[in-house]
Amino acid sequence: MPKIKKVKKVKKIKKVKKVKKIVEKKTKNKKEKLSEIKISKPVNKNTYTPEVKIEIKKIKKQPSEKRLYEIKNFVIYPKHGVGKIIAIEKATIGQIEIQFYKIFIEKEKLTLTVPINQQVYLRPISSINQINKCISILKTKPKIKRSMWSRRAQEYDQKINSGKIYELAEVVKDLNKNSDIIADQSYSERQLFEKAYERLKSEFEAVLKISPEDVSKKMDKALGRNQNITETE
């Protein structure tokens, strides 16, 4: 009888050890899982956190104030270039009073009427710093693109009508007809060059307030056109 009791005790001890091992494994697995979890909620300073995941929220753009232009101000209308506000008038259309600018485009001898609530299509003329940056763009080498001319012509036309002065300067630089890299030009290339050149020139005139001849000299010097002219003479 005492021997049987001993055997039973040994079996009980073995069972207890097995249960302990299973419990230890479970606790280890739980600890490993917990270490893999990234905590997104704030935790007390005293407690240890393996990694804290911070959620970054994007800040929405604040609405910008509308700029009001005055008579005799120069503005840029992307599809037509530099214009001058000659009047600010009111008109009633369908019992709604609308205020609009009258803008005269001197190069095209065209008068535009732009409602004030649609003045997002307008931009003020560039600063002197922006003009200086344009001159530095004109001094750089033109980019050679291997794509078809029809596709390039479309890209150049979009840049001209974008109203962005830096893109306009890039078109003038890339289509510079007196460049050594682009020796021969087609009729459409010359047309685009002249269109971009005149747009840029008119904005230079409005900002620098100098004669068209002096503006041409300044631009041609940056493009290296004066050097070619003196060499031929």
C-alpha positions in Angstrom: 0.0 0.0 0.0 2.7 2.6 0.8 4.3 1.9 -2.6 1.1 2.7 -4.5 0.9 6.1 -2.7 4.4 6.9 -3.8 3.6 6.2 -7.4 0.6 8.4 -7.3 2.6 11.2 -5.8 5.2 10.9 -8.6 2.4 11.1 -11.2 0.9 14.1 -9.6 4.3 15.9 -9.6 4.8 15.1 -13.3 1.4 16.5 -14.1 2.1 19.7 -12.2 5.4 20.2 -14.0 3.7 19.7 -17.4 1.0 22.3 -16.5 3.7 24.7 -15.4 5.5 24.3 -18.7 2.3 24.9 -20.7 1.5 28.0 -18.6 5.1 29.4 -19.1 4.9 28.9 -22.9 1.5 30.7 -23.0 2.9 33.6 -21.0 5.9 33.8 -23.2 3.8 33.9 -26.3 1.6 36.6 -24.8 4.7 38.7 -24.0 6.0 38.3 -27.5 2.7 39.3 -29.0 2.5 42.3 -26.7 6.0 43.5 -27.7 4.9 43.4 -31.4 1.9 45.6 -30.8 2.4 49.3 -31.4 0.6 51.4 -28.9 -1.3 54.4 -30.4 -2.9 55.6 -27.2 -1.0 57.8 -24.7 0.6 55.8 -21.9 1.7 56.9 -18.4 5.4 57.9 -18.1 6.1 55.2 -15.5 5.0 52.3 -17.8 7.3 51.0 -20.5 6.1 51.3 -24.1 8.0 49.3 -26.8 7.0 51.7 -29.7 4.7 54.7 -29.8 2.9 55.2 -33.2 2.1 58.9 -33.7 -0.7 59.7 -36.1 0.0 62.7 -38.3 -3.0 64.6 -39.5 -2.7 66.8 -42.6 -3.5 70.4 -42.1 -5.9 71.8 -44.6 -4.9 74.9 -46.6 -6.3 78.0 -45.2 -8.4 80.1 -47.5 -6.3 82.9 -48.9 -7.7 86.5 -49.1 -8.8 87.7 -52.5 -6.5 90.4 -54.0 -8.3 93.4 -55.4 -6.7 95.1 -58.3 -7.0 98.8 -59.1 -7.3 100.8 -62.3 -3.9 101.1 -64.2 -2.6 97.9 -62.5 -0.9 95.4 -64.8 -2.1 91.8 -64.6 -1.4 88.6 -66.4 -4.2 86.8 -68.2 -2.7 83.4 -69.0 -4.1 83.0 -72.5 -3.3 86.5 -73.6 -0.4 87.8 -71.5 0.1 91.2 -70.0 -2.9 93.4 -69.7 -3.8 96.7 -68.1 -6.9 97.3 -66.0 -8.6 100.3 -67.6 -11.9 100.3 -65.7 -13.9 98.5 -62.9 -17.6 98.4 -63.8 -20.9 97.0 -62.6 -23.6 95.3 -64.5 -26.9 93.6 -63.6 -27.4 90.2 -65.2 -30.6 88.3 -64.2 -31.3 90.6 -61.2 -27.8 89.9 -59.9 -25.3 92.7 -59.7 -21.8 91.7 -61.0 -18.6 93.7 -60.7 -15.9 93.1 -63.3 -12.6 94.3 -64.6 -12.0 95.7 -68.0 -8.6 94.6 -69.1 -6.8 96.0 -72.2 -4.3 93.6 -73.9 -2.1 96.0 -75.9 -0.2 93.4 -77.9 -3.4 92.0 -79.3 -5.5 95.2 -79.2 -8.1 93.3 -77.2 -10.4 94.3 -74.3 -11.4 91.6 -71.9 -14.2 91.7 -69.2 -13.3 89.5 -66.2 -15.7 89.2 -63.3 -14.1 90.0 -59.9 -15.3 86.7 -58.5 -13.3 85.0 -61.3 -10.1 86.8 -60.7 -8.3 83.6 -59.8 -7.6 83.4 -63.5 -5.5 86.6 -63.1 -2.1 87.0 -61.5 -0.1 90.1 -60.7 3.0 90.9 -62.7 6.3 89.4 -61.5 8.7 91.0 -59.1 12.2 92.2 -60.1 13.7 89.1 -58.4 11.5 86.8 -60.6 12.6 88.7 -63.7 16.3 88.2 -62.7 15.6 84.5 -62.3 14.1 84.5 -65.8 17.3 86.0 -67.1 19.4 83.3 -65.5 17.0 80.7 -67.1 17.6 82.3 -70.5 21.4 82.0 -70.0 21.3 78.2 -69.5 21.6 75.6 -72.3 18.4 74.5 -74.1 17.1 71.1 -73.4 17.1 68.7 -76.3 14.0 66.4 -76.4 13.9 63.4 -78.7 10.1 63.1 -78.7 8.0 63.9 -81.8 7.6 67.6 -82.6 3.8 67.5 -82.5 4.0 66.3 -78.8 6.7 68.9 -78.0 4.7 71.7 -79.7 1.7 70.8 -77.5 3.8 71.0 -74.4 5.4 74.3 -75.4 1.9 75.8 -76.1 0.6 74.7 -72.7 3.6 76.3 -71.0 3.0 79.5 -72.9 -0.6 79.7 -72.0 0.0 78.6 -68.3 0.7 82.2 -67.3 3.8 81.0 -65.3 6.8 83.2 -66.1 9.4 80.6 -65.4 7.8 78.1 -67.9 7.6 80.9 -70.4 11.3 81.6 -70.0 12.1 77.9 -70.5 10.2 77.8 -73.8 12.1 80.9 -75.1 15.4 79.3 -74.0 14.6 75.9 -75.6 13.4 77.4 -78.9 16.1 80.0 -79.2 16.6 80.1 -83.0 20.2 81.4 -82.9 21.4 78.6 -80.6 24.2 76.4 -81.9 22.3 73.3 -80.7 19.1 74.1 -82.6 20.4 75.4 -85.9 17.4 74.8 -88.2 13.8 75.6 -87.2 10.5 74.8 -88.9 7.8 77.5 -89.4 5.8 76.2 -86.4 8.9 76.3 -84.2 9.6 79.9 -85.1 5.9 80.8 -84.4 6.0 79.3 -81.0 9.4 81.0 -80.2 8.1 84.4 -81.3 4.9 84.0 -79.3 6.8 83.1 -76.1 9.5 85.7 -76.7 6.8 88.5 -77.1 4.9 87.4 -74.0 8.0 87.4 -71.9 9.2 90.7 -73.4 5.9 92.4 -72.6 6.1 91.3 -68.9 9.8 92.5 -68.8 8.6 95.9 -70.1 5.8 96.2 -67.5 8.1 95.3 -64.5 11.4 97.0 -65.5 9.6 100.1 -67.0 12.1 100.5 -69.8 11.7 100.8 -73.6 11.0 97.7 -75.8 14.4 98.1 -77.5 16.2 98.0 -74.2 14.2 94.9 -73.1 15.1 93.2 -76.4 18.8 93.9 -75.9 18.6 92.5 -72.3 16.9 89.3 -73.4 19.0 88.8 -76.5 22.2 89.2 -74.4 21.0 86.5 -72.0 20.2 84.2 -75.0 23.5 84.9 -76.6 21.8 86.4 -79.7 23.9 89.6 -79.7 27.1 87.6 -80.0 25.8 85.8 -83.1 24.7 89.2 -84.6 28.1 90.8 -84.0 29.9 87.8 -85.5 27.9 88.0 -88.7 28.4 91.7 -89.0 
